Amino acid sequence: MKQYAIIGKPVEHSLSGEWFTRYFKEKGIDAGFRMIEPEEDDMKYFRKWVLEKQFDGLLVTIPFKIDVVPYMDEIEDDARKIGAVNIIAVRDGKLCGYNTDFRAFENQMVQMRPTGFKKAIVMGLGGAAAAVVYALEKMKIPVLKVSRRKDYGDTLYSELKEQDVREADLIINTTPLGMGVYETESPPFKYQWISKNALAYDLIYNPAETLFLKKCAESGCQTLNGRGMVEFVYEQALEIWGI
């Protein structure tokens, strides 16, 4: 039996277990899927842990997308440029890293606004944020990165100017705020400045409407969660794993 899993912290919000288990059953595939919150030692000796558990493939989510990169034996060009991995395939004892987050995000944006966007604001500083920024740059959409840490060179939330927010027609939350233990929280953003012509996009899909999306909706703008993006990633994982 092939063994697959998602690793993250938290993972209980993820639909991946249900999605892949149903897919394997419907297609008659002899494979199992687990949802795992790795221990500290598991991540410290990640390559050894993966091979000992005999995983054939992994999905990687918050907060490990950047952490796993040094353990890859092979890494695709996009994942290397982004500096984050969201899918791992294990082939002949080698860990092969991929990043499909940026393609999934781009796919969603093209569906929502085929004519494109003029300016984006991205909140967050992890692997998901890096993939989103990479996609925006490929789409030639100017982007303003906002985070809580100045050492990343991003704009602090407190430094945001009203004009920057009003000019943005795409506002993206890549932080975990709104999910799991952070469900009652949202980024400290100036929601009252959001344009009614903007699309507010949250990579979180469970809950379906985060506090971030609720606050954005109150400004009158369009909102969307990350359900479509994550299902795109699942389909890409099947291709990469050769299922």
C-alpha positions as CSV (number, residue, x, y, z in Angstrom):
1,M,0.0,0.0,0.0
2,K,1.2,3.5,-0.9
3,Q,1.5,5.9,2.0
4,Y,0.7,9.6,1.7
5,A,0.2,12.4,4.2
6,I,-0.1,16.1,4.9
7,I,2.2,17.7,7.5
8,G,1.5,20.9,9.2
9,K,0.6,22.5,12.5
10,P,-2.4,22.7,12.7
11,V,-3.8,20.1,10.2
12,E,-7.2,19.4,11.7
13,H,-8.8,22.1,9.5
14,S,-7.5,20.5,6.3
15,L,-9.9,18.8,3.9
16,S,-7.0,16.7,2.5
17,G,-7.6,13.6,4.5
18,E,-11.3,13.3,3.4
19,W,-10.5,14.4,-0.2
20,F,-7.7,11.9,-0.8
21,T,-9.3,9.0,1.1
22,R,-12.4,9.4,-1.1
23,Y,-10.4,9.7,-4.3
24,F,-8.4,6.5,-3.5
25,K,-11.6,4.6,-2.7
26,E,-13.4,5.8,-5.8
27,K,-10.5,5.0,-8.1
28,G,-9.7,1.7,-6.4
29,I,-6.2,2.8,-5.5
30,D,-4.4,0.9,-2.8
31,A,-3.2,3.9,-0.8
32,G,-3.6,5.5,2.6
33,F,-3.6,9.2,3.6
34,R,-2.7,10.5,7.0
35,M,-2.9,14.0,8.7
36,I,0.2,14.5,10.8
37,E,1.5,17.3,13.1
38,P,5.2,16.3,13.2
39,E,7.2,16.4,16.5
40,E,10.2,18.7,16.8
41,D,12.6,15.7,16.3
42,D,10.7,14.6,13.2
43,M,11.4,18.0,11.6
44,K,15.0,18.1,12.9
45,Y,15.8,14.8,11.1
46,F,13.2,15.3,8.4
47,R,14.7,13.3,5.6
48,K,15.4,10.3,7.9
49,W,11.8,10.5,9.3
50,V,10.2,10.5,5.9
51,L,12.2,7.5,4.7
52,E,11.7,5.5,7.9
53,K,7.9,6.1,7.7
54,Q,8.1,5.0,4.1
55,F,6.0,7.8,2.7
56,D,5.5,7.9,-1.0
57,G,4.5,11.6,-1.0
58,L,3.6,14.5,1.3
59,L,1.6,17.7,1.2
60,V,3.3,20.4,3.2
61,T,1.4,23.2,4.8
62,I,1.8,26.0,7.5
63,P,4.4,26.4,9.0
64,F,6.8,23.9,7.3
65,K,6.9,24.9,3.6
66,I,10.2,26.8,4.1
67,D,11.6,24.4,6.7
68,V,11.6,21.3,4.5
69,V,13.6,22.9,1.6
70,P,17.1,22.1,2.9
71,Y,16.2,18.4,3.1
72,M,15.2,18.0,-0.6
73,D,17.5,15.9,-2.8
74,E,16.0,17.5,-5.8
75,I,13.9,20.6,-6.1
76,E,12.1,22.1,-9.1
77,D,13.1,25.5,-10.4
78,D,10.0,27.3,-9.3
79,A,10.2,25.9,-5.7
80,R,13.8,26.8,-5.5
81,K,13.1,30.4,-6.6
82,I,10.2,30.7,-4.2
83,G,12.1,29.1,-1.4
84,A,9.2,26.9,-0.3
85,V,7.8,23.5,-1.0
86,N,4.2,22.4,-0.8
87,I,4.4,18.9,-2.4
88,I,7.1,16.2,-1.9
89,A,7.5,13.1,-4.0
90,V,9.7,10.3,-2.7
91,R,11.4,8.5,-5.6
92,D,14.1,5.8,-5.1
93,G,15.0,7.1,-1.7
94,K,15.2,10.8,-2.8
95,L,13.0,13.6,-1.6
96,C,11.8,15.7,-4.6
97,G,10.3,19.1,-3.8
98,Y,7.7,21.1,-5.8
99,N,5.7,24.3,-5.4
100,T,2.3,24.4,-7.0
101,D,0.8,27.1,-4.7
102,F,1.8,29.8,-7.2
103,R,0.1,28.0,-10.1
104,A,-3.0,27.4,-8.0
105,F,-3.2,31.0,-6.9
106,E,-2.7,32.3,-10.5
107,N,-5.4,29.9,-11.7
108,Q,-7.9,31.4,-9.2
109,M,-7.0,35.0,-10.0
110,V,-7.5,34.4,-13.8
111,Q,-10.8,32.8,-13.1
112,M,-12.0,35.7,-10.9
113,R,-10.7,38.6,-13.0
114,P,-9.6,37.6,-16.5
115,T,-8.7,41.2,-17.2
116,G,-6.2,41.2,-14.4
117,F,-5.5,43.4,-11.4
118,K,-3.7,46.8,-11.0
119,K,-2.2,46.5,-7.6
120,A,-2.0,43.8,-4.8
121,I,-1.4,43.8,-1.1
122,V,-0.1,40.6,0.4
123,M,-0.3,40.0,4.1
124,G,2.1,37.4,5.6
125,L,5.7,36.3,5.5
126,G,5.7,32.5,5.2
127,G,6.0,30.1,2.3
128,A,2.5,30.7,1.1
129,A,3.2,34.4,1.0
130,A,6.3,33.8,-1.0
131,A,4.4,31.7,-3.6
132,V,1.7,34.3,-3.9
133,V,4.2,37.1,-4.5
134,Y,6.0,34.9,-7.0
135,A,2.8,34.4,-8.9
136,L,1.9,38.1,-8.8
137,E,5.3,39.0,-10.2
138,K,4.9,36.5,-13.0
139,M,1.5,38.2,-13.8
140,K,3.3,41.6,-13.6
141,I,1.0,42.9,-10.9
142,P,2.6,45.4,-8.6
143,V,2.6,44.1,-5.1
144,L,3.0,45.6,-1.6
145,K,4.1,43.1,1.1
146,V,2.8,43.7,4.6
147,S,3.9,41.9,7.7
148,R,4.5,42.3,11.4
149,R,8.3,42.1,11.0
150,K,10.4,44.8,9.5
151,D,13.5,42.6,9.1
152,Y,11.9,41.0,6.0
153,G,11.9,44.4,4.4
154,D,8.1,44.5,4.2
155,T,5.8,47.3,5.2
156,L,4.5,47.1,8.7
157,Y,0.7,47.2,9.2
158,S,1.1,50.5,11.1
159,E,3.0,52.0,8.2
160,L,0.2,51.3,5.6
161,K,-1.0,54.5,3.9
162,E,-4.6,55.1,3.0
163,Q,-3.8,55.7,-0.7
164,D,-1.9,52.4,-0.9
165,V,-5.0,50.5,0.3
166,R,-7.5,52.4,-1.8
167,E,-5.4,51.8,-4.9
168,A,-5.2,48.1,-4.3
169,D,-7.8,46.0,-6.2
170,L,-6.5,42.7,-4.8
171,I,-5.9,42.1,-1.0
172,I,-4.6,38.7,0.1
173,N,-4.3,37.1,3.5
174,T,-1.7,34.4,3.6
175,T,-1.4,34.4,7.5
176,P,-3.0,31.7,9.7
177,L,-5.1,34.3,11.4
178,G,-8.7,33.2,11.1
179,M,-8.0,29.5,11.3
180,G,-7.9,26.9,14.1
181,V,-6.8,28.5,17.4
182,Y,-6.6,31.9,15.6
183,E,-10.2,31.7,14.3
184,T,-11.3,34.8,16.2
185,E,-8.4,36.9,14.9
186,S,-7.7,38.8,11.7
187,P,-4.7,40.8,10.4
188,P,-4.6,44.4,11.9
189,F,-5.5,45.9,8.6
190,K,-7.3,49.2,7.8
191,Y,-10.4,47.6,6.5
192,Q,-12.3,50.8,6.2
193,W,-9.9,51.9,3.4
194,I,-10.7,49.0,1.1
195,S,-12.1,49.9,-2.3
196,K,-15.5,48.5,-3.3
197,N,-13.8,47.4,-6.6
198,A,-11.3,45.2,-4.7
199,L,-11.2,41.4,-4.4
200,A,-10.3,40.2,-0.9
201,Y,-8.8,36.7,-1.0
202,D,-8.0,34.5,1.9
203,L,-5.9,31.3,1.4
204,I,-7.8,29.9,4.4
205,Y,-10.9,27.8,3.4
206,N,-11.9,26.4,6.7
207,P,-13.9,28.2,8.1
208,A,-15.4,29.2,4.7
209,E,-15.6,32.8,5.9
210,T,-12.9,34.0,8.1
211,L,-13.0,37.2,10.2
212,F,-10.7,38.8,7.6
213,L,-13.3,38.1,4.8
214,K,-16.2,39.3,7.0
215,K,-14.5,42.6,7.7
216,C,-13.6,43.0,4.0
217,A,-17.2,42.2,2.9
218,E,-18.4,44.9,5.2
219,S,-16.5,47.4,3.1
220,G,-18.6,46.3,0.1
221,C,-15.8,44.5,-1.8
222,Q,-15.8,41.0,-3.4
223,T,-14.5,38.1,-1.3
224,L,-13.3,34.6,-1.9
225,N,-11.7,31.9,0.2
226,G,-9.0,29.4,-0.8
227,R,-11.1,26.3,-1.4
228,G,-10.5,26.4,-5.1
229,M,-6.8,26.9,-4.7
230,V,-6.3,24.0,-2.4
231,E,-8.3,21.6,-4.6
232,F,-6.1,22.6,-7.5
233,V,-3.1,21.7,-5.4
234,Y,-4.6,18.3,-4.6
235,E,-5.0,17.6,-8.3
236,Q,-1.4,18.7,-9.0
237,A,-0.2,16.4,-6.2
238,L,-1.8,13.4,-7.9
239,E,0.0,14.2,-11.1
240,I,3.4,14.7,-9.3
241,W,2.9,11.4,-7.3
242,G,2.0,9.6,-10.5
243,I,-1.4,8.4,-9.3
